[in-house]
Amino acid sequence: MSVRRPVAWIVAIVLFLEAVGVAALNWFLGIVVDRQDMSLAGLDPDAMSVSSKIGGVVFGLYFALCGLVALLVALRDRAPAGLGRILLISAAVVHGLLGAFTWGLVGPGAFVFMIVVLGLIVLLLMTYDAHERPAPAARPEDGAGDDGTPVSPPPAPTTP
């Protein structure tokens, strides 16, 4: 039994949940800033509130798109290619950076979560990458090439 598909399903579920969580958290923070009606270094509170909400929606959509890529990988049982692969790699990088920041700002629990998600994304990418590589071509034992013509061995190195 292969672990590839279950890992892809888990990554998709985690990224979808994370998308909702990030969007909700930033929306909540935007509401808090709006109700505080305080300025930070002269910035307009309304601008901070709106930018927090917009940032939450953008990051939520980004993680949802990454979750969609992982879901398609799980459904098709094929490696992500092109933009999907780039999105998953960027999500791994984002989780590594967020993990580094969360250790000091939030605590070890958030750090462990980010690193586990990073590990799952990397595991997804690596298991499908290893499966998709073609096997090296085997040489026929009779010394003939694919078209039946004899193949000569490479010349032996000469020593001066």
C-alpha positions in Angstrom: 0.0 0.0 0.0 1.3 3.4 -0.9 1.2 6.4 1.5 1.1 8.9 -1.3 -2.7 9.3 -1.6 -3.4 9.5 2.1 -0.7 12.1 2.5 -2.2 14.2 -0.4 -5.6 13.9 1.3 -4.2 15.0 4.6 -2.4 17.9 3.1 -5.5 19.0 1.2 -7.6 18.9 4.4 -5.0 20.7 6.5 -4.6 23.5 3.9 -8.3 24.0 3.5 -8.7 24.3 7.3 -5.7 26.6 7.5 -7.2 28.8 4.7 -10.4 29.2 6.7 -8.4 29.8 10.0 -6.1 32.4 8.5 -9.0 34.3 6.8 -11.1 34.2 10.0 -8.2 35.2 12.3 -7.3 38.2 10.1 -10.9 39.2 9.7 -11.3 39.1 13.5 -8.1 41.2 14.0 -9.5 43.7 11.5 -12.7 44.0 13.5 -10.6 44.4 16.8 -8.5 47.2 15.2 -11.7 48.9 13.9 -13.4 48.8 17.3 -10.3 50.0 19.2 -10.2 53.2 17.1 -6.5 53.7 17.9 -3.7 54.8 15.6 -0.4 53.0 15.2 2.4 55.4 14.3 -0.2 57.8 12.7 -1.8 55.2 10.5 -5.5 55.4 9.9 -7.4 52.8 11.9 -9.8 52.2 9.0 -6.9 51.5 6.7 -5.4 49.0 9.1 -8.7 47.3 9.6 -9.4 47.0 5.8 -5.8 45.9 5.1 -6.0 43.2 7.7 -9.2 41.9 6.2 -7.9 42.0 2.7 -4.7 40.3 3.8 -6.7 37.5 5.4 -8.8 37.0 2.3 -5.8 36.9 0.1 -3.9 34.4 2.2 -7.0 32.4 2.8 -7.5 32.1 -1.0 -3.8 31.3 -1.4 -4.0 28.4 1.0 -7.3 27.3 -0.5 -5.7 27.2 -3.9 -2.8 25.2 -2.5 -5.3 22.8 -0.9 -7.1 22.5 -4.2 -3.8 21.4 -5.9 -3.3 18.8 -3.1 -6.9 17.6 -3.6 -6.3 17.2 -7.3 -3.1 15.3 -6.6 -5.1 13.0 -4.3 -7.9 12.5 -6.7 -5.7 11.9 -9.8 -2.9 10.1 -8.0 -0.4 12.0 -10.1 2.4 14.4 -9.2 1.6 18.1 -9.4 3.0 19.8 -12.4 3.7 23.3 -13.5 1.9 26.0 -11.5 0.5 23.4 -9.0 4.0 22.2 -8.1 5.2 25.8 -7.8 2.3 26.6 -5.5 3.0 23.7 -3.2 6.7 24.5 -3.1 5.9 28.1 -2.2 3.4 26.9 0.5 6.3 24.8 2.0 8.5 27.9 2.0 5.8 30.0 3.6 5.2 27.4 6.3 9.0 27.3 7.0 9.1 31.1 7.4 5.9 31.2 9.5 7.3 28.4 11.6 10.4 30.5 12.3 8.3 33.5 13.2 5.8 31.7 15.3 8.3 30.3 17.7 9.0 33.7 19.1 5.7 35.3 18.6 3.2 32.6 19.5 5.1 29.7 21.0 6.3 26.2 20.4 2.9 24.8 19.7 2.3 26.9 16.6 5.9 26.3 15.6 5.3 22.5 15.7 2.1 22.9 13.7 3.8 24.9 11.0 6.7 22.4 10.8 4.4 19.4 10.6 2.5 21.1 7.7 5.8 21.9 6.1 6.9 18.2 6.4 3.6 17.0 5.0 3.9 19.2 1.9 7.5 18.2 1.4 6.5 14.5 1.9 3.7 14.9 -0.7 6.2 16.5 -3.2 8.9 13.9 -2.6 6.8 10.7 -2.7 5.2 11.7 -6.0 8.6 12.9 -7.4 10.2 9.5 -6.5 7.4 7.6 -8.1 7.4 9.6 -11.4 11.1 9.2 -12.2 11.7 6.8 -15.0 13.8 3.6 -14.2 17.2 3.5 -15.8 17.2 1.6 -19.1 18.5 -1.9 -18.7 21.1 -3.2 -21.2 20.3 -6.4 -23.0 22.5 -9.3 -22.0 23.5 -10.2 -25.5 25.3 -6.9 -26.0 22.9 -5.8 -28.8 21.3 -2.4 -29.0 17.6 -1.7 -29.3 17.7 -2.2 -33.1 19.8 -5.4 -32.9 23.1 -3.9 -33.9 26.1 -4.9 -31.7 27.1 -2.3 -29.1 30.8 -2.0 -28.4 31.9 -1.3 -24.8 33.5 2.0 -24.1 37.3 2.2 -24.7 39.5 1.5 -21.6 41.4 4.5 -20.3 45.0 4.6 -21.1 47.7 5.5 -18.6 50.8 7.4 -19.7 
